[in-house]
């Protein structure tokens, strides 16, 4: 199991989402912590980015994250077409 660190940017972006979306994010983060390769998350490298990964929360919401040693750093969360770093 990995340690987690959520950036301020991630926390602020999460707060802008609906209550139901927040629940889905928490569920995805727990799965990510247990197994970043869990099939339902569909984790993958972001094209053109050296160390950035993304995973699905649902059809529309993505989490942008990266590995730093034994820590998963949660960088951003938001709608698939609008996620900003």
N, C-alpha and C positions, 0 to 999 in steps of 0.2 A: 504494500500500500504506500502510495506517495504522500508526502506532505503537500499542503496547498497554501498558496499565498495569493490573495485577491488584491489587485491594485486599486487605488482610489477610483481610477477611471472605470474599471469593471463595476465596482460597487455603485457608483453614481448612475451608470447606464442601466444597471439592474433595477434600481429604484424607479426609473421612468416607465417600466413595463407594468402590465396588469398583474393583479394578484395571482391569477391562474398561470400566467407566464413565469412569475417568480417561483411558483411551486415546481414547474417543469424544469427551471434552471437548477434548483436545488437538487432535484432528482438526477439530472445530468451530471452535476458536479460530483455527487456521491459516486456515481458509476465511473466517472473519469478518474477519481481518486483511487478506486479499487482496481480498475483495469482500463487504461487509456485506449486499448484496442477493442473494447467491448463492441460487438457488431452493431448494436442499435445506435451508437454514437456516430458511426461512420467517420471516425477521426482520420484526417489526412493532412499532409503538408500543403501549405498554401503555395501555389505556383509563383515563382519569382521571388520568394522570400526564403532566406537561408534557414532560419530556425523557428519559423512560425507554423503553428498547427491550427486547425479548426475542427470543431465537432458540432453535431446537430443537437439542438434542444428539441426542436420540432421541425415541421416542414419549412418554417419561416425564420426561426431564430437560430443564430450560431454563436458559439463561444470561440474566441481567439485565445490561444494559449501557447506556452512554450515550456520545454524542459530546462531547468537550471539545476544541474547535479541531481539530487534526489527530491527536488521540489517541482511541482507543476504550478507555474505562474499564470493566473487568469488575468489576461490583459484587457479584454473587451467582450461585450455581449450586445447583441442587437439583431435587427432584421437583416436577413441575408444580404440584401443589396445596399444596406446603409451602415453596416458595421464600420466604425472608424477607429483607427489606432491613435 
